[in-house]
Amino acid sequence: MGIKSSGFLSPSGPVWPNADRIDEADLALRFIAGDTGATEVVFYAYFDRLFTLIYHSVGKDRAAAEDIIQETFLSALKSAENFQAKSKLYTWLVSIAHHKIVDYYRHLEVERKHLNHFSKDPPGDKTDESLSVGDMVEHSESKTAIEKVLLSLPVDYRQVLLLKYVEDMPVAEICQVMKRSPKSVEGLLTRARRALRGNITAFREG
């Protein structure tokens, strides 16, 4: 398997011809065993879907999404022998990506605090992303507005909404990805939906 990062990160080589008709149980066993062919199938079969999820999770920052998906697949390769096939392969990949995304935002927060410490603005002054989103929403179509409002939500709210309503994952799979109990995920979904509705209303009225 090759991973290249020249401009847009994409699978090297031809598109896998039968990626939509793979036997995932058999694929998982071969992947765990380190089968090169299975590794290529995993990469080609799930790259586009996973990249799209990551891309929207990081605010459509293409460079960040490229870095994260590369780190995700590399981590998957290194830990393949630890995959016990208790979840779907894609769910396992999303779980790895989720932690990479959380790390990405954690690093951003550290950088933001560092910049605030040396800036003239009061610490905790959040005038960048949220306000610019609010200014733009009233001039946007509904779908675009929702995407922008998503960016103003906490990362765990954004992730659980994307997994539930974009990836169409059941709560059980979201639990595997986010390492939370069903009750915790249900509560998170409730709070995330409430925050999303509230922010959309506030931005439209503002």
GROMACS elastic network, one bead per residue, 0.5 to 0.9 nm:
[ bonds ]
;  ai    aj funct       b0    kb
    1    11     6  0.84303   500
    1    12     6  0.78022   500
    1    13     6  0.89421   500
    1    36     6  0.74330   500
    1    37     6  0.84155   500
    1    39     6  0.68889   500
    1    40     6  0.53287   500
    1    43     6  0.76444   500
    2    11     6  0.70150   500
    2    12     6  0.57843   500
    2    13     6  0.81696   500
    2    40     6  0.84630   500
    3     9     6  0.75807   500
    3    10     6  0.71798   500
    3    11     6  0.61665   500
    3    12     6  0.63466   500
    3    70     6  0.72820   500
    4     8     6  0.86576   500
    4     9     6  0.59820   500
    4    10     6  0.66771   500
    4    11     6  0.71983   500
    4    12     6  0.67048   500
    4    70     6  0.87852   500
    5     8     6  0.63791   500
    5    10     6  0.73152   500
    5    66     6  0.74986   500
    5    67     6  0.86398   500
    5    70     6  0.86228   500
    6     9     6  0.62976   500
    6    10     6  0.86661   500
    7    63     6  0.87977   500
    8    62     6  0.78874   500
    8    63     6  0.83203   500
    8    66     6  0.73551   500
    9    12     6  0.89815   500
    9    63     6  0.89084   500
    9    65     6  0.89759   500
    9    66     6  0.57284   500
    9    67     6  0.86267   500
    9    69     6  0.86671   500
    9    70     6  0.82471   500
   10    47     6  0.77124   500
   10    48     6  0.82245   500
   10    66     6  0.86703   500
   11    14     6  0.80299   500
   11    15     6  0.78749   500
   11    43     6  0.72837   500
   11    44     6  0.64065   500
   11    47     6  0.72916   500
   11    48     6  0.89451   500
   12    15     6  0.85322   500
   12    44     6  0.88926   500
   13    16     6  0.87031   500
   14    17     6  0.82733   500
   14    44     6  0.87834   500
   15    18     6  0.89307   500
   15    19     6  0.83961   500
   15    44     6  0.65079   500
   15    45     6  0.85214   500
   16    19     6  0.55747   500
   16    20     6  0.89838   500
   16    40     6  0.83992   500
   16    41     6  0.67754   500
   16    44     6  0.58233   500
   16    45     6  0.69358   500
   17    20     6  0.81984   500
   18    21     6  0.53888   500
   18    22     6  0.64880   500
   18    41     6  0.88998   500
   18    45     6  0.85128   500
   19    22     6  0.56667   500
   19    41     6  0.68545   500
   19    42     6  0.84700   500
   19    44     6  0.71301   500
   19    46     6  0.84132   500
   20    45     6  0.71225   500
   21    24     6  0.88582   500
   22    25     6  0.88736   500
   22    26     6  0.84384   500
   22    27     6  0.73428   500
   22    41     6  0.84664   500
   22    45     6  0.86095   500
   23    26     6  0.55107   500
   23    27     6  0.60091   500
   23    28     6  0.86138   500
   24    28     6  0.58875   500
   24    29     6  0.85906   500
   24    88     6  0.76962   500
   24    89     6  0.73640   500
   25    28     6  0.51990   500
   25    29     6  0.65113   500
   25    30     6  0.88310   500
   25    85     6  0.78922   500
   25    88     6  0.84308   500
   25    89     6  0.87838   500
   26    29     6  0.52677   500
   26    30     6  0.63211   500
   26    31     6  0.85418   500
   27    30     6  0.51667   500
   27    31     6  0.59320   500
   27    32     6  0.85433   500
   27    38     6  0.59328   500
   27    39     6  0.85928   500
   27    41     6  0.80712   500
   27    42     6  0.79011   500
   27    89     6  0.87232   500
   28    32     6  0.60856   500
   28    33     6  0.85423   500
   28    38     6  0.79386   500
   28    42     6  0.88434   500
   28    83     6  0.84218   500
   28    84     6  0.87305   500
   28    85     6  0.65963   500
   28    88     6  0.84294   500
   28    89     6  0.67260   500
   29    32     6  0.52307   500
   29    33     6  0.62879   500
   29    34     6  0.88447   500
   29    35     6  0.88939   500
   29    38     6  0.88518   500
   29    84     6  0.89570   500
   29    85     6  0.78888   500
   30    33     6  0.50170   500
   30    34     6  0.64068   500
   30    35     6  0.53295   500
   30    36     6  0.85352   500
   30    37     6  0.83862   500
   30    38     6  0.58121   500
   30    39     6  0.81544   500
   31    34     6  0.51458   500
   31    35     6  0.55362   500
   31    36     6  0.77301   500
   31    37     6  0.83467   500
   31    38     6  0.52109   500
   31    39     6  0.57063   500
   31    42     6  0.79629   500
   31    77     6  0.88408   500
   31    80     6  0.68760   500
   31    81     6  0.82991   500
   32    35     6  0.75577   500
   32    38     6  0.89447   500
   32    79     6  0.88504   500
   32    80     6  0.51995   500
   32    81     6  0.50067   500
   32    82     6  0.77139   500
   32    83     6  0.66650   500
   32    84     6  0.81092   500
   32    85     6  0.87632   500
   33    80     6  0.80246   500
   33    81     6  0.69976   500
   34    37     6  0.87768   500
   34    38     6  0.76937   500
   34    39     6  0.72355   500
   34    77     6  0.84609   500
   34    80     6  0.74740   500
   34    81     6  0.78336   500
   35    38     6  0.53088   500
   35    39     6  0.63072   500
   35    40     6  0.88734   500
   36    39     6  0.50503   500
   36    40     6  0.63706   500
   36    41     6  0.87672   500
   37    40     6  0.51837   500
   37    41     6  0.63493   500
   37    42     6  0.87986   500
   38    41     6  0.50073   500
   38    42     6  0.62204   500
   38    43     6  0.86485   500
   39    42     6  0.51902   500
   39    43     6  0.63349   500
   39    44     6  0.87711   500
   39    77     6  0.80393   500
   40    43     6  0.51116   500
   40    44     6  0.61405   500
   40    45     6  0.83315   500
   41    44     6  0.52285   500
   41    45     6  0.56794   500
   41    46     6  0.83099   500
   42    45     6  0.52709   500
   42    46     6  0.60471   500
   42    47     6  0.79684   500
   42    89     6  0.81819   500
   42    90     6  0.86023   500
   43    46     6  0.57185   500
   43    47     6  0.55911   500
   43    73     6  0.76147   500
   44    47     6  0.56163   500
   44    48     6  0.79625   500
   45    48     6  0.77516   500
   45    49     6  0.84375   500
   46    49     6  0.56269   500
   46    50     6  0.59781   500
   46    51     6  0.83919   500
   46    90     6  0.69092   500
   46    93     6  0.86974   500
   47    50     6  0.53360   500
   47    51     6  0.59250   500
   47    52     6  0.85760   500
   47    69     6  0.81636   500
   48    51     6  0.51430   500
   48    52     6  0.61694   500
   48    53     6  0.87449   500
   49    52     6  0.52856   500
   49    53     6  0.64750   500
   49    54     6  0.88573   500
   49   167     6  0.88078   500
   50    53     6  0.51816   500
   50    54     6  0.62554   500
   50    55     6  0.84875   500
   50    69     6  0.75218   500
   50    90     6  0.82101   500
   50    93     6  0.79642   500
   50    94     6  0.70274   500
   50    97     6  0.82489   500
   51    54     6  0.51231   500
   51    55     6  0.58534   500
   51    56     6  0.86184   500
   51    65     6  0.68324   500
   51    66     6  0.76705   500
   51    68     6  0.87289   500
   51    69     6  0.63160   500
   52    55     6  0.50247   500
   52    56     6  0.63214   500
   52    57     6  0.85197   500
   52    65     6  0.85805   500
   53    56     6  0.55006   500
   53    57     6  0.61516   500
   53    58     6  0.88842   500
   53    94     6  0.85784   500
   53   162     6  0.74473   500
   53   163     6  0.82768   500
   53   166     6  0.81677   500
   53   167     6  0.78272   500
   54    58     6  0.62815   500
   54    59     6  0.88050   500
   54    60     6  0.83221   500
   54    64     6  0.87699   500
   54    65     6  0.56800   500
   54    66     6  0.86635   500
   54    68     6  0.74625   500
   54    69     6  0.72752   500
   54    94     6  0.88451   500
   54    97     6  0.72837   500
   54    98     6  0.82498   500
   54   101     6  0.75098   500
   55    58     6  0.55482   500
   55    59     6  0.66242   500
   55    61     6  0.63969   500
   55    62     6  0.63537   500
   55    64     6  0.78755   500
   55    65     6  0.50421   500
   55    66     6  0.81733   500
   56    59     6  0.52663   500
   56    60     6  0.50947   500
   56    61     6  0.80163   500
   56    65     6  0.84983   500
   56   147     6  0.82098   500
   56   151     6  0.88210   500
   56   162     6  0.83679   500
   57    60     6  0.72436   500
   57    61     6  0.88622   500
   57    65     6  0.84213   500
   57   101     6  0.74372   500
   57   150     6  0.88858   500
   57   151     6  0.81507   500
   57   155     6  0.78785   500
   57   158     6  0.70000   500
   57   159     6  0.66469   500
   57   162     6  0.77856   500
   58    61     6  0.57987   500
   58    62     6  0.83469   500
   58    64     6  0.70339   500
   58    65     6  0.67378   500
   58   101     6  0.72827   500
   58   104     6  0.84044   500
   58   105     6  0.83181   500
   58   151     6  0.81413   500
   58   155     6  0.88883   500
   59    62     6  0.86387   500
   59   147     6  0.85462   500
   59   148     6  0.82014   500
   59   150     6  0.85130   500
   59   151     6  0.60573   500
   60    63     6  0.88440   500
   60    64     6  0.84368   500
   60    65     6  0.75963   500
   61    64     6  0.54226   500
   61    65     6  0.61584   500
   61    66     6  0.87038   500
   62    65     6  0.50036   500
   62    66     6  0.60791   500
   62    67     6  0.86284   500
   63    66     6  0.51764   500
   63    67     6  0.63396   500
   63    68     6  0.86926   500
   64    67     6  0.51685   500
   64    68     6  0.61466   500
   64    69     6  0.86527   500
   64   104     6  0.82606   500
   65    68     6  0.50901   500
   65    69     6  0.60721   500
   65    70     6  0.84845   500
   65   101     6  0.88561   500
   66    69     6  0.53805   500
   66    70     6  0.61894   500
   66    71     6  0.85958   500
   67    70     6  0.52911   500
   67    71     6  0.61761   500
   67    72     6  0.85816   500
   68    71     6  0.50193   500
   68    72     6  0.59738   500
   68    73     6  0.87061   500
   68    97     6  0.69497   500
   68   100     6  0.62672   500
   68   101     6  0.70750   500
   68   104     6  0.82371   500
   69    73     6  0.62639   500
   69    74     6  0.85154   500
   69    97     6  0.69739   500
   69   100     6  0.86404   500
   70    73     6  0.53913   500
   70    74     6  0.61610   500
   70    75     6  0.85342   500
   71    74     6  0.51079   500
   71    75     6  0.59780   500
   71    76     6  0.84671   500
   71    97     6  0.81560   500
   71   100     6  0.76098   500
   72    75     6  0.51732   500
   72    76     6  0.61227   500
   72    77     6  0.86986   500
   72    93     6  0.70688   500
   72    94     6  0.84876   500
   72    96     6  0.59355   500
   72    97     6  0.54128   500
   72   100     6  0.71022   500
   73    77     6  0.62006   500
   73    78     6  0.86676   500
   73    93     6  0.76850   500
   73    96     6  0.85751   500
   73    97     6  0.86444   500
   74    77     6  0.51299   500
   74    78     6  0.63124   500
   74    79     6  0.87068   500
   75    78     6  0.50862   500
   75    79     6  0.61192   500
   75    80     6  0.82796   500
   75    96     6  0.75259   500
   76    79     6  0.52250   500
   76    80     6  0.55922   500
   76    83     6  0.87058   500
   76    92     6  0.86073   500
   76    93     6  0.69924   500
   76    96     6  0.74263   500
   77    80     6  0.52140   500
   77    81     6  0.84528   500
   78    81     6  0.78415   500
   78    82     6  0.89131   500
   79    82     6  0.53441   500
   79    83     6  0.69226   500
   80    83     6  0.53569   500
   80    84     6  0.87635   500
   81    84     6  0.77513   500
   83    86     6  0.78478   500
   83    87     6  0.87338   500
   83    89     6  0.85985   500
   83    92     6  0.79736   500
   84    87     6  0.78795   500
   85    88     6  0.66316   500
   85    89     6  0.72185   500
   85    92     6  0.86816   500
   86    89     6  0.89962   500
   87    90     6  0.82879   500
   87    91     6  0.63470   500
   87    92     6  0.64417   500
   87   173     6  0.75994   500
   87   176     6  0.75813   500
   88    91     6  0.51053   500
   88    92     6  0.62671   500
   88    93     6  0.87191   500
   88   173     6  0.85349   500
   89    92     6  0.50779   500
   89    93     6  0.62748   500
   89    94     6  0.86614   500
   90    94     6  0.61245   500
   90    95     6  0.85121   500
   91    94     6  0.50307   500
   91    95     6  0.61368   500
   91    96     6  0.87648   500
   91   169     6  0.87770   500
   91   173     6  0.66753   500
   91   174     6  0.82033   500
   91   176     6  0.74937   500
   91   177     6  0.65140   500
   92    96     6  0.64423   500
   92    97     6  0.87008   500
   92   176     6  0.78092   500
   92   177     6  0.68887   500
   93    96     6  0.51498   500
   93    97     6  0.61904   500
   93    98     6  0.85142   500
   93   177     6  0.85889   500
   94    98     6  0.58793   500
   94    99     6  0.86864   500
   94   177     6  0.63537   500
   95    98     6  0.50174   500
   95    99     6  0.65772   500
   95   100     6  0.88146   500
   95   174     6  0.86425   500
   95   176     6  0.70391   500
   95   178     6  0.65880   500
   95   179     6  0.83702   500
   96    99     6  0.54294   500
   96   100     6  0.64598   500
   96   101     6  0.88053   500
   96   177     6  0.77192   500
   97   101     6  0.61028   500
   97   102     6  0.85920   500
   97   177     6  0.88980   500
   98   101     6  0.50873   500
   98   102     6  0.62212   500
   98   103     6  0.86325   500
   98   159     6  0.78023   500
   98   177     6  0.69773   500
   98   178     6  0.71640   500
   99   103     6  0.61390   500
   99   104     6  0.85152   500
   99   177     6  0.87557   500
   99   178     6  0.81984   500
  100   103     6  0.50510   500
  100   104     6  0.61352   500
  100   105     6  0.88209   500
  101   105     6  0.63857   500
  101   106     6  0.85511   500
  101   155     6  0.84913   500
  102   105     6  0.52828   500
  102   106     6  0.61026   500
  102   107     6  0.86604   500
  102   155     6  0.72711   500
  102   156     6  0.82061   500
  103   107     6  0.61490   500
  103   108     6  0.85747   500
  104   107     6  0.52990   500
  104   108     6  0.63420   500
  104   109     6  0.87888   500
  105   109     6  0.61190   500
  105   110     6  0.86110   500
  105   155     6  0.75579   500
  106   109     6  0.51161   500
  106   110     6  0.63483   500
  106   111     6  0.87241   500
  107   110     6  0.50677   500
  107   111     6  0.62270   500
  107   112     6  0.85497   500
  108   111     6  0.50532   500
  108   112     6  0.60305   500
  108   113     6  0.86069   500
  109   113     6  0.61354   500
  109   114     6  0.84774   500
  110   113     6  0.52155   500
  110   114     6  0.61663   500
  110   115     6  0.86752   500
  111   115     6  0.61504   500
  111   116     6  0.85569   500
  112   115     6  0.51105   500
  112   116     6  0.60715   500
  112   117     6  0.85458   500
  113   116     6  0.50226   500
  113   117     6  0.61180   500
  113   118     6  0.88545   500
  113   123     6  0.75865   500
  113   124     6  0.82206   500
  114   117     6  0.52009   500
  114   118     6  0.67563   500
  114   119     6  0.88007   500
  115   118     6  0.53703   500
  115   119     6  0.60074   500
  116   120     6  0.75792   500
  116   121     6  0.66726   500
  116   122     6  0.71808   500
  116   123     6  0.54983   500
  116   124     6  0.76505   500
  116   125     6  0.83935   500
  117   120     6  0.82578   500
  117   121     6  0.86339   500
  117   122     6  0.84720   500
  117   123     6  0.67959   500
  118   121     6  0.86952   500
  119   122     6  0.78201   500
  119   123     6  0.84864   500
  120   123     6  0.87997   500
  121   124     6  0.85115   500
  121   125     6  0.67617   500
  122   125     6  0.57085   500
  123   126     6  0.86004   500
  125   128     6  0.87285   500
  126   129     6  0.76031   500
  126   130     6  0.74216   500
  126   131     6  0.82518   500
  127   130     6  0.66363   500
  127   131     6  0.58157   500
  127   132     6  0.79729   500
  128   131     6  0.59971   500
  128   132     6  0.63348   500
  128   133     6  0.87220   500
  129   132     6  0.54093   500
  129   133     6  0.61205   500
  129   134     6  0.86956   500
  129   151     6  0.78750   500
  129   152     6  0.69479   500
  130   133     6  0.51678   500
  130   134     6  0.62477   500
  130   135     6  0.87881   500
  130   148     6  0.89968   500
  130   149     6  0.81143   500
  130   151     6  0.78757   500
  130   152     6  0.54365   500
  130   153     6  0.89452   500
  131   134     6  0.50096   500
  131   135     6  0.62551   500
  131   136     6  0.87439   500
  132   135     6  0.51354   500
  132   136     6  0.63708   500
  132   137     6  0.87973   500
  133   136     6  0.52555   500
  133   137     6  0.61582   500
  133   145     6  0.83789   500
  133   148     6  0.59574   500
  133   149     6  0.67094   500
  133   151     6  0.81383   500
  133   152     6  0.76221   500
  133   203     6  0.80555   500
  134   137     6  0.54603   500
  134   138     6  0.74645   500
  134   148     6  0.84162   500
  134   149     6  0.78049   500
  134   199     6  0.88643   500
  134   200     6  0.88115   500
  134   202     6  0.82651   500
  134   204     6  0.76937   500
  134   206     6  0.72395   500
  135   138     6  0.67559   500
  135   139     6  0.80625   500
  135   203     6  0.76181   500
  135   206     6  0.80476   500
  136   139     6  0.55909   500
  136   140     6  0.65800   500
  136   145     6  0.79253   500
  136   148     6  0.84267   500
  136   203     6  0.87642   500
  137   140     6  0.50796   500
  137   141     6  0.78560   500
  137   142     6  0.83398   500
  137   144     6  0.77875   500
  137   146     6  0.82766   500
  137   148     6  0.72515   500
  137   149     6  0.79079   500
  137   200     6  0.83831   500
  137   203     6  0.65158   500
  137   204     6  0.66904   500
  138   141     6  0.82361   500
  138   145     6  0.77699   500
  138   203     6  0.72053   500
  138   204     6  0.55973   500
  138   205     6  0.83491   500
  138   206     6  0.83123   500
  139   145     6  0.84838   500
  140   143     6  0.80954   500
  140   144     6  0.60222   500
  140   145     6  0.56419   500
  141   144     6  0.53934   500
  141   145     6  0.60264   500
  141   146     6  0.87223   500
  142   145     6  0.50134   500
  142   146     6  0.62415   500
  142   147     6  0.87363   500
  143   146     6  0.52382   500
  143   147     6  0.63917   500
  143   148     6  0.87907   500
  144   147     6  0.51003   500
  144   148     6  0.63009   500
  144   149     6  0.86553   500
  145   148     6  0.51434   500
  145   149     6  0.61212   500
  145   150     6  0.85644   500
  145   200     6  0.76658   500
  146   149     6  0.50089   500
  146   150     6  0.60834   500
  146   151     6  0.88371   500
  146   196     6  0.80686   500
  146   200     6  0.69930   500
  147   150     6  0.51418   500
  147   151     6  0.68172   500
  148   151     6  0.53369   500
  148   152     6  0.71939   500
  149   152     6  0.53316   500
  149   153     6  0.70067   500
  149   196     6  0.70483   500
  149   199     6  0.65792   500
  149   200     6  0.64092   500
  149   203     6  0.81337   500
  150   153     6  0.53718   500
  150   154     6  0.84954   500
  150   157     6  0.84261   500
  150   158     6  0.59981   500
  150   161     6  0.88416   500
  150   196     6  0.69499   500
  150   199     6  0.87758   500
  151   154     6  0.79363   500
  151   155     6  0.82430   500
  151   158     6  0.74076   500
  152   155     6  0.87457   500
  152   158     6  0.87110   500
  152   196     6  0.89996   500
  152   199     6  0.82371   500
  153   156     6  0.81610   500
  153   157     6  0.61581   500
  153   158     6  0.60290   500
  153   192     6  0.79772   500
  153   195     6  0.74196   500
  153   196     6  0.73864   500
  153   199     6  0.84948   500
  154   157     6  0.53537   500
  154   158     6  0.63243   500
  154   159     6  0.86911   500
  154   192     6  0.86669   500
  155   158     6  0.50643   500
  155   159     6  0.60173   500
  155   160     6  0.86205   500
  156   159     6  0.50580   500
  156   160     6  0.61385   500
  156   161     6  0.85666   500
  156   178     6  0.87287   500
  156   188     6  0.80392   500
  156   192     6  0.83829   500
  157   160     6  0.54157   500
  157   161     6  0.62553   500
  157   162     6  0.86638   500
  157   188     6  0.68255   500
  157   189     6  0.72085   500
  157   191     6  0.76489   500
  157   193     6  0.81750   500
  157   195     6  0.83288   500
  157   196     6  0.86814   500
  158   161     6  0.53008   500
  158   162     6  0.61691   500
  158   163     6  0.86229   500
  158   192     6  0.73576   500
  159   162     6  0.51925   500
  159   163     6  0.61065   500
  159   164     6  0.85376   500
  159   178     6  0.88360   500
  160   163     6  0.51493   500
  160   164     6  0.60494   500
  160   165     6  0.84531   500
  160   174     6  0.73325   500
  160   178     6  0.82807   500
  160   185     6  0.77782   500
  160   188     6  0.73793   500
  160   189     6  0.64201   500
  160   192     6  0.76677   500
  161   164     6  0.51636   500
  161   165     6  0.57868   500
  161   166     6  0.74439   500
  161   167     6  0.89825   500
  161   189     6  0.68150   500
  161   192     6  0.69620   500
  161   193     6  0.75771   500
  162   165     6  0.54549   500
  162   167     6  0.62929   500
  162   168     6  0.81372   500
  163   166     6  0.58030   500
  163   168     6  0.61831   500
  163   169     6  0.57108   500
  163   170     6  0.85225   500
  163   174     6  0.67966   500
  164   167     6  0.59100   500
  164   169     6  0.50609   500
  164   170     6  0.67372   500
  164   171     6  0.75313   500
  164   174     6  0.75463   500
  164   189     6  0.84355   500
  165   168     6  0.50120   500
  165   169     6  0.75148   500
  166   169     6  0.81304   500
  169   172     6  0.79623   500
  169   173     6  0.60652   500
  169   174     6  0.63832   500
  170   173     6  0.55510   500
  170   174     6  0.64539   500
  170   175     6  0.88065   500
  171   175     6  0.61224   500
  171   176     6  0.87626   500
  171   182     6  0.65517   500
  171   185     6  0.69494   500
  171   186     6  0.75041   500
  172   175     6  0.51662   500
  172   176     6  0.66582   500
  172   177     6  0.89918   500
  172   181     6  0.86148   500
  172   182     6  0.67260   500
  172   185     6  0.89471   500
  173   176     6  0.50396   500
  173   177     6  0.63320   500
  173   178     6  0.86820   500
  174   177     6  0.50072   500
  174   178     6  0.59840   500
  174   179     6  0.79647   500
  174   180     6  0.79758   500
  174   182     6  0.84466   500
  174   185     6  0.73224   500
  175   178     6  0.53407   500
  175   179     6  0.53485   500
  175   181     6  0.58387   500
  175   182     6  0.61312   500
  175   184     6  0.84620   500
  175   185     6  0.65269   500
  176   179     6  0.52174   500
  176   180     6  0.70903   500
  176   181     6  0.86051   500
  177   180     6  0.80440   500
  178   181     6  0.88341   500
  178   185     6  0.83070   500
  180   183     6  0.81090   500
  180   184     6  0.59208   500
  180   185     6  0.62270   500
  181   184     6  0.50935   500
  181   185     6  0.62472   500
  181   186     6  0.86453   500
  182   185     6  0.51070   500
  182   186     6  0.60957   500
  182   187     6  0.85238   500
  183   186     6  0.51607   500
  183   187     6  0.61512   500
  183   188     6  0.85335   500
  184   187     6  0.51255   500
  184   188     6  0.60570   500
  184   189     6  0.85864   500
  185   189     6  0.60522   500
  185   190     6  0.85625   500
  186   189     6  0.50919   500
  186   190     6  0.62375   500
  186   191     6  0.87309   500
  187   190     6  0.50976   500
  187   191     6  0.62690   500
  187   192     6  0.84944   500
  188   191     6  0.51968   500
  188   192     6  0.59403   500
  188   193     6  0.85157   500
  189   193     6  0.59962   500
  189   194     6  0.84468   500
  190   193     6  0.53111   500
  190   194     6  0.62026   500
  190   195     6  0.86166   500
  191   194     6  0.50937   500
  191   195     6  0.60642   500
  191   196     6  0.85251   500
  192   195     6  0.50646   500
  192   196     6  0.60312   500
  192   197     6  0.86022   500
  193   196     6  0.50497   500
  193   197     6  0.61613   500
  193   198     6  0.84704   500
  194   197     6  0.52670   500
  194   198     6  0.60447   500
  194   199     6  0.85284   500
  195   198     6  0.50311   500
  195   199     6  0.59663   500
  195   200     6  0.84808   500
  196   199     6  0.52351   500
  196   200     6  0.61357   500
  196   201     6  0.85861   500
  197   200     6  0.52249   500
  197   201     6  0.61757   500
  197   202     6  0.85530   500
  198   201     6  0.51936   500
  198   202     6  0.60419   500
  198   203     6  0.85456   500
  199   203     6  0.59447   500
  199   204     6  0.84021   500
  200   203     6  0.52430   500
  200   204     6  0.60882   500
  200   205     6  0.85303   500
  201   204     6  0.52311   500
  201   205     6  0.60927   500
  201   206     6  0.83610   500
  202   205     6  0.52108   500
  202   206     6  0.58086   500
